Amino acid sequence: MNLDNSVYSLTLDVNPAGFTGNPVLVVSIPKGITLTSYPTASHPTLSGYIQSVSNTTELDGSTTLRYVFNTGIGTVGFK
C-alpha cells in the first residue's frame, strides 16, 4: 500500500482450523491521508486468494478498504 508516498507492507495470518466463512480484512485510512495505490483483486500476488476488494469513502472523509479472501487460506502478504 502506498499512503502519502510511504509504502507499507501487510501480512495477514489466518488459522483456517475451526474458522468458518471467508476471512475479511478491513483497513481504515483516516481522512487527510491520501491513498494513492492499493492491491486489488487482480493483483498478481492476490488473485488466487481473494474474492473481492472494495474501496469506500465514508461520510467523515475517511477511506475503508475491505478485502474478502477465499476460504481455506493460511497466510497472505502483500505490499
Helices and strands as residue ranges (DSSP letters): E 2-3, E 6-7, E 10-13, E 24-29, E 35-37, E 50-57, E 63-69, E 75-78
